[in-house]
């Protein structure tokens, strides 16, 4: 298993919002945030941070970037395998973490190279601008004004600013926004190049459909709590989303319950105008023979892949509509108070 370079231990942060009280118009109360998050960041791996809007992803990213200070818990860091883990301050995080925020407006007549040099000088970090521009695929555009950049090029320039100072960890908040499929593939290739250099990457994205093949590990977050973190296989096994087949057919639906062994499970049964569909977990080798013997009319038999939305629904015990409703209502109340005051 890859080396752990940074670890959050029981980290908590809550925003303060106006109470909107007539008697205390300037009073503040605790609002949304993250609650008792335990998370490990591994060297040279991509971690996908997944959750609905308002789940706490951006708050978590800003804590790791040293923008928001944690109110409880610790963040531990070690620079190499020879070092011991030790607490790291907000200032320390800014020296080892590169942050690519969700939206940066690049505009003006200044050149790409000059803009990057100015940002490096303002941050007071050492830089090799030409090398970074080559790395992100902007070397041919270095003398072009910012106004001439496409959306994909603007995203690459934002990534270039995050790479200033040679960070050990990269935080990418919605990096694929506004990119076409070709630009997305090029961006993903660039990220894998960085991981091969030992850079750890955390991606927060709504583009959940494309996250499975990109990341090494997933972290599901909802209502400010980290529900689970692990490999795709780990999470599939935890929520019994592995070893599933989807069978579709026409005519009368077979009696699957009588055909399944004790180790198999009938997870879903649907009847449609054009036939039926079932999902089975841990099916045995005799199932197909039994279906043929029963003259079942089978049109499709395939492995059922897991998508991240399905994982999130399984982790929360809610369907997609319910999760969407909570995002709109934005209550952000944790499942367990964990000692927090309401």
RODO-2510 file (C-alpha; in nm, 4 decimals, decimal comma):
residues 342
     n   res          X          Y          Z
     1     x     0,0000     0,0000     0,0000
     2     x     0,1194     0,3486    -0,0863
     3     x     0,2878     0,5623     0,1775
     4     x     0,0608     0,7973     0,3760
     5     x     0,1871     1,1574     0,3551
     6     x    -0,0946     1,3466     0,5258
     7     x    -0,3650     1,2455     0,7715
     8     x    -0,6704     1,4223     0,9109
     9     x    -0,7696     1,3057     1,2594
    10     x    -1,1187     1,3896     1,3859
    11     x    -1,1003     1,7180     1,1943
    12     x    -1,3995     1,9483     1,2368
    13     x    -1,4955     2,2905     1,1089
    14     x    -1,8282     2,4709     1,1049
    15     x    -1,9148     2,7955     0,9356
    16     x    -2,0809     3,0701     1,1373
    17     x    -2,3921     3,2237     0,9859
    18     x    -2,6279     3,5026     1,0788
    19     x    -2,9051     3,3933     1,3159
    20     x    -3,1517     3,6371     1,1539
    21     x    -3,3014     3,7056     1,4931
    22     x    -3,5040     4,0227     1,5452
    23     x    -3,3837     4,0499     1,9047
    24     x    -3,0178     3,9703     1,8216
    25     x    -2,9638     4,0863     1,4630
    26     x    -2,5830     4,0540     1,4766
    27     x    -2,5713     3,7166     1,6516
    28     x    -2,4047     3,4221     1,4811
    29     x    -2,4833     3,0521     1,4976
    30     x    -2,3047     2,7429     1,3774
    31     x    -2,3954     2,6321     1,0284
    32     x    -2,2666     2,3772     0,7807
    33     x    -1,9182     2,2290     0,7856
    34     x    -1,7392     1,8978     0,8332
    35     x    -1,7634     1,6731     1,1367
    36     x    -1,4968     1,4380     1,2808
    37     x    -1,3337     1,3595     0,9471
    38     x    -1,0603     1,0945     0,9447
    39     x    -0,8824     1,0793     0,6104
    40     x    -0,5443     0,9581     0,4832
    41     x    -0,3733     1,0992     0,1736
    42     x    -0,1348     0,8563     0,0016
    43     x     0,1706     0,9373    -0,2059
    44     x     0,1291     0,9224    -0,5832
    45     x    -0,2401     0,8349    -0,5737
    46     x    -0,5576     1,0097    -0,6886
    47     x    -0,8360     1,0320    -0,4332
    48     x    -1,1844     1,1170    -0,5579
    49     x    -1,3939     1,3210    -0,3147
    50     x    -1,7581     1,2559    -0,4006
    51     x    -2,0832     1,3941    -0,2627
    52     x    -2,3851     1,6031    -0,3627
    53     x    -2,3779     1,9805    -0,3720
    54     x    -2,3503     2,1180    -0,0207
    55     x    -2,2010     1,7979     0,1233
    56     x    -1,8865     1,9723     0,2511
    57     x    -1,6400     1,8877    -0,0261
    58     x    -1,5216     2,2439    -0,0889
    59     x    -1,4962     2,3129     0,2845
    60     x    -1,2771     2,0047     0,3259
    61     x    -1,0583     2,1101     0,0333
    62     x    -1,0121     2,4603     0,1767
    63     x    -0,9093     2,3162     0,5119
    64     x    -0,6447     2,1024     0,3415
    65     x    -0,5304     2,4086     0,1457
    66     x    -0,4753     2,6001     0,4708
    67     x    -0,7521     2,8505     0,3944
    68     x    -0,9919     2,7421     0,6726
    69     x    -0,8386     2,6512     1,0117
    70     x    -0,9718     2,3353     1,1727
    71     x    -1,1587     2,4002     1,4972
    72     x    -1,1122     2,0497     1,6354
    73     x    -0,8817     1,7578     1,5619
    74     x    -0,5421     1,7529     1,3932
    75     x    -0,3797     1,7412     1,0521
    76     x    -0,0569     1,5389     1,0502
    77     x     0,2115     1,5456     0,7808
    78     x     0,5456     1,3881     0,6990
    79     x     0,7687     1,4884     0,4124
    80     x     0,9350     1,1507     0,3563
    81     x     0,9363     0,7918     0,4795
    82     x     1,2233     0,8792     0,7132
    83     x     1,0257     1,1558     0,8856
    84     x     0,7844     1,1126     1,1743
    85     x     0,4278     1,2371     1,1492
    86     x     0,3839     1,5756     1,3151
    87     x     0,1049     1,8359     1,3303
    88     x     0,1111     2,0862     1,0455
    89     x    -0,0174     2,4440     1,0662
    90     x    -0,2266     2,6319     0,8107
    91     x     0,0899     2,8081     0,6926
    92     x     0,2686     2,4757     0,6674
    93     x    -0,0125     2,3342     0,4553
    94     x     0,0187     2,6209     0,2105
    95     x     0,3848     2,5323     0,1554
    96     x     0,3212     2,1669     0,0617
    97     x    -0,0275     2,1837    -0,0927
    98     x    -0,1198     2,3282    -0,4311
    99     x    -0,4823     2,4357    -0,4668
   100     x    -0,6753     2,4617    -0,7930
   101     x    -1,0032     2,6377    -0,7060
   102     x    -1,3227     2,5781    -0,8980
   103     x    -1,3348     2,9024    -1,0928
   104     x    -1,0569     3,1424    -1,1865
   105     x    -1,1251     3,4213    -1,4354
   106     x    -0,8238     3,4671    -1,6617
   107     x    -0,8633     3,7818    -1,8667
   108     x    -0,6544     4,0700    -1,9913
   109     x    -0,3764     4,1450    -2,2361
   110     x    -0,0916     4,0172    -2,0179
   111     x     0,0811     3,7033    -2,1484
   112     x     0,0381     3,3577    -1,9999
   113     x     0,4026     3,3410    -1,8917
   114     x     0,3998     3,6876    -1,7347
   115     x     0,0791     3,6120    -1,5432
   116     x     0,2323     3,2950    -1,3975
   117     x     0,5569     3,4770    -1,3074
   118     x     0,3631     3,7528    -1,1302
   119     x     0,1654     3,5004    -0,9235
   120     x     0,4857     3,3192    -0,8256
   121     x     0,6444     3,6458    -0,7117
   122     x     0,3377     3,7399    -0,5087
   123     x     0,3470     3,4031    -0,3326
   124     x     0,7193     3,4250    -0,2749
   125     x     0,7863     3,0774    -0,4129
   126     x     1,0671     2,9506    -0,6295
   127     x     0,9530     2,8663    -0,9783
   128     x     1,0502     2,7340    -1,3178
   129     x     0,7745     2,8895    -1,5256
   130     x     0,8881     2,7491    -1,8601
   131     x     0,9084     2,3988    -1,7163
   132     x     0,5629     2,4211    -1,5577
   133     x     0,4075     2,5572    -1,8765
   134     x     0,5604     2,2669    -2,0696
   135     x     0,4277     2,0213    -1,8124
   136     x     0,0700     2,1477    -1,8449
   137     x     0,0874     2,1775    -2,2237
   138     x     0,0949     2,5573    -2,2512
   139     x     0,4504     2,6167    -2,3723
   140     x     0,3308     2,7156    -2,7201
   141     x     0,0843     2,9623    -2,5672
   142     x     0,3252     3,1269    -2,3210
   143     x     0,3364     3,4564    -2,5130
   144     x    -0,0365     3,4649    -2,5863
   145     x    -0,2601     3,7085    -2,3979
   146     x    -0,4994     3,5628    -2,1427
   147     x    -0,7998     3,6776    -2,3458
   148     x    -0,7105     3,4306    -2,6225
   149     x    -0,7166     3,1190    -2,4048
   150     x    -0,9848     2,8541    -2,4490
   151     x    -1,1621     2,7118    -2,1441
   152     x    -0,9358     2,4065    -2,1496
   153     x    -0,6255     2,6244    -2,1631
   154     x    -0,7558     2,8372    -1,8765
   155     x    -0,7976     2,5220    -1,6666
   156     x    -0,4409     2,4217    -1,7506
   157     x    -0,3161     2,7646    -1,6448
   158     x    -0,5034     2,7346    -1,3145
   159     x    -0,3349     2,3968    -1,2633
   160     x     0,0010     2,5597    -1,3438
   161     x    -0,0502     2,8103    -1,0604
   162     x    -0,1248     2,5201    -0,8240
   163     x     0,2058     2,3572    -0,9277
   164     x     0,4144     2,6614    -0,8336
   165     x     0,6530     2,5726    -0,5532
   166     x     0,6512     2,1988    -0,6410
   167     x     0,3719     2,0932    -0,4001
   168     x     0,3565     1,7402    -0,2646
   169     x    -0,0253     1,7402    -0,2700
   170     x    -0,2644     1,8859    -0,5291
   171     x    -0,6246     1,9803    -0,4551
   172     x    -0,8423     2,0101    -0,7640
   173     x    -1,1931     2,1514    -0,7154
   174     x    -1,4153     2,0739    -1,0163
   175     x    -1,1201     2,0646    -1,2613
   176     x    -1,3288     1,9364    -1,5539
   177     x    -1,5845     2,2182    -1,5600
   178     x    -1,6305     2,3563    -1,9089
   179     x    -1,3987     2,1017    -2,0755
   180     x    -1,4945     1,9028    -2,3839
   181     x    -1,4272     1,5242    -2,3940
   182     x    -1,0929     1,5673    -2,5753
   183     x    -0,9717     1,8242    -2,3215
   184     x    -1,0865     1,6020    -2,0350
   185     x    -0,8836     1,3062    -2,1632
   186     x    -0,5754     1,5270    -2,2039
   187     x    -0,6212     1,6652    -1,8529
   188     x    -0,6555     1,3155    -1,7059
   189     x    -0,3340     1,2071    -1,8801
   190     x    -0,1574     1,5049    -1,7259
   191     x    -0,2798     1,4095    -1,3781
   192     x    -0,1453     1,0563    -1,4154
   193     x     0,1916     1,2015    -1,5219
   194     x     0,1986     1,4001    -1,1976
   195     x     0,1184     1,0953    -0,9835
   196     x     0,4092     0,9119    -1,1449
   197     x     0,6288     1,1902    -1,0074
   198     x     0,4959     1,1144    -0,6575
   199     x     0,2372     1,3938    -0,6356
   200     x    -0,0773     1,3090    -0,4379
   201     x    -0,3993     1,4412    -0,5926
   202     x    -0,7442     1,4984    -0,4455
   203     x    -1,0244     1,5677    -0,6917
   204     x    -1,3631     1,7035    -0,5953
   205     x    -1,5981     1,6722    -0,8894
   206     x    -1,9640     1,6434    -0,9856
   207     x    -1,8503     1,4467    -1,2906
   208     x    -1,9065     1,1225    -1,1053
   209     x    -1,9510     0,9070    -1,4161
   210     x    -1,5886     0,9558    -1,5165
   211     x    -1,4337     0,9310    -1,1715
   212     x    -1,4270     0,5513    -1,1362
   213     x    -1,1593     0,4895    -1,3993
   214     x    -0,9545     0,7950    -1,2978
   215     x    -0,9068     0,7601    -0,9217
   216     x    -0,7216     0,5068    -0,7087
   217     x    -0,9483     0,5563    -0,4078
   218     x    -1,2841     0,7159    -0,3332
   219     x    -1,4113     0,9114    -0,0328
   220     x    -1,7886     0,9536    -0,0046
   221     x    -1,8981     1,2619     0,1883
   222     x    -2,2513     1,3647     0,2823
   223     x    -2,3873     1,6227     0,5270
   224     x    -2,0342     1,7101     0,6310
   225     x    -1,9398     1,3560     0,7286
   226     x    -1,7002     1,1159     0,5620
   227     x    -1,9113     0,8032     0,5131
   228     x    -1,6434     0,5712     0,3761
   229     x    -1,3012     0,5838     0,2086
   230     x    -1,1289     0,3075     0,0166
   231     x    -1,0716     0,1457    -0,3198
   232     x    -1,3633     0,0872    -0,5539
   233     x    -1,3514    -0,2822    -0,4654
   234     x    -1,3527    -0,2062    -0,0915
   235     x    -1,6634     0,0120    -0,1202
   236     x    -1,8445    -0,2286    -0,3518
   237     x    -1,7860    -0,5085    -0,1040
   238     x    -1,8940    -0,2961     0,1946
   239     x    -2,2306    -0,2142     0,0384
   240     x    -2,2760    -0,5471    -0,1428
   241     x    -2,2470    -0,3899    -0,4849
   242     x    -1,9965    -0,6441    -0,6171
   243     x    -2,0454    -0,9731    -0,8040
   244     x    -2,3747    -0,8665    -0,9597
   245     x    -2,5340    -0,9636    -1,2885
   246     x    -2,8208    -0,7979    -1,4712
   247     x    -3,0567    -1,0204    -1,6690
   248     x    -3,3249    -0,8937    -1,9061
   249     x    -3,5885    -1,0934    -2,0865
   250     x    -3,9316    -1,1008    -2,2424
   251     x    -4,2450    -1,2979    -2,1737
   252     x    -4,3286    -1,4318    -1,8297
   253     x    -4,0713    -1,3562    -1,5599
   254     x    -3,9115    -1,6780    -1,4249
   255     x    -3,9340    -1,7812    -1,0587
   256     x    -3,5801    -1,6740    -0,9712
   257     x    -3,6223    -1,7301    -0,5978
   258     x    -3,6651    -2,1038    -0,6503
   259     x    -3,3549    -2,1178    -0,8714
   260     x    -3,1111    -1,9372    -0,6430
   261     x    -2,8867    -2,0994    -0,3848
   262     x    -2,8590    -1,9661    -0,0292
   263     x    -2,5440    -1,7699    -0,1195
   264     x    -2,7189    -1,5779    -0,3981
   265     x    -2,9429    -1,2735    -0,3539
   266     x    -3,2184    -1,1318    -0,5718
   267     x    -3,1521    -0,7583    -0,5396
   268     x    -3,3970    -0,6053    -0,7855
   269     x    -3,6945    -0,7133    -0,9949
   270     x    -3,8627    -0,4900    -1,2503
   271     x    -4,1470    -0,5570    -1,4919
   272     x    -4,1703    -0,3388    -1,7991
   273     x    -4,3896    -0,3048    -2,1042
   274     x    -4,1227    -0,4746    -2,3132
   275     x    -4,0295    -0,7438    -2,0605
   276     x    -3,8526    -0,7795    -1,7260
   277     x    -3,5204    -0,7088    -1,5565
   278     x    -3,3556    -0,8633    -1,2502
   279     x    -3,0289    -0,7998    -1,0637
   280     x    -2,8683    -1,0918    -0,8810
   281     x    -2,5635    -1,1012    -0,6543
   282     x    -2,3374    -1,4072    -0,6192
   283     x    -2,5243    -1,6144    -0,8763
   284     x    -2,4129    -1,9781    -0,9078
   285     x    -2,3137    -2,1665    -1,2208
   286     x    -2,6436    -2,3564    -1,2421
   287     x    -2,8621    -2,0482    -1,2809
   288     x    -2,8281    -2,0242    -1,6578
   289     x    -2,9053    -2,3968    -1,6986
   290     x    -3,2133    -2,3623    -1,4776
   291     x    -3,3378    -2,0671    -1,6820
   292     x    -3,2910    -2,2567    -2,0074
   293     x    -3,4714    -2,5608    -1,8652
   294     x    -3,7632    -2,3352    -1,7669
   295     x    -3,7825    -2,1971    -2,1236
   296     x    -3,7103    -1,8447    -2,0015
   297     x    -3,6807    -1,5877    -2,2807
   298     x    -3,3499    -1,4143    -2,2043
   299     x    -3,2394    -1,1182    -2,4153
   300     x    -2,9468    -0,9785    -2,2102
   301     x    -2,7075    -1,1247    -1,9511
   302     x    -2,4284    -0,8950    -1,8335
   303     x    -2,2192    -0,7899    -1,5360
   304     x    -2,3709    -0,4920    -1,3565
   305     x    -2,1124    -0,2211    -1,3044
   306     x    -2,1277     0,0093    -1,0050
   307     x    -2,1472     0,3843    -1,0458
   308     x    -2,0527     0,6335    -0,7775
   309     x    -2,4052     0,7710    -0,7424
   310     x    -2,5227     0,4203    -0,6574
   311     x    -2,2484     0,3962    -0,3937
   312     x    -2,3559     0,7263    -0,2406
   313     x    -2,7184     0,6136    -0,2253
   314     x    -2,6152     0,2859    -0,0592
   315     x    -2,3937     0,4686     0,1917
   316     x    -2,6671     0,7135     0,2926
   317     x    -2,9605     0,4733     0,2708
   318     x    -3,1407     0,7243     0,0498
   319     x    -3,2450     0,7399    -0,3104
   320     x    -3,1259     0,9996    -0,5567
   321     x    -3,4363     1,2159    -0,5199
   322     x    -3,3973     1,2282    -0,1409
   323     x    -3,0313     1,3273    -0,1650
   324     x    -3,1228     1,5974    -0,4147
   325     x    -3,3933     1,7297    -0,1837
   326     x    -3,1470     1,7583     0,1027
   327     x    -2,9088     1,9532    -0,1189
   328     x    -3,1852     2,1996    -0,2036
   329     x    -3,2989     2,2353     0,1591
   330     x    -2,9320     2,2694     0,2652
   331     x    -2,9948     2,1682     0,6244
   332     x    -2,6471     2,0128     0,6538
   333     x    -2,7261     1,8497     0,9883
   334     x    -2,4915     1,5561     1,0580
   335     x    -2,6233     1,2051     1,1088
   336     x    -2,4638     1,1969     1,4526
   337     x    -2,3853     1,5001     1,6602
   338     x    -2,0547     1,3488     1,7771
   339     x    -2,0539     1,5852     2,0722
   340     x    -2,1192     1,8936     1,8608
   341     x    -2,3548     2,1544     1,9993
   342     x    -2,6549     2,2369     1,7864
***
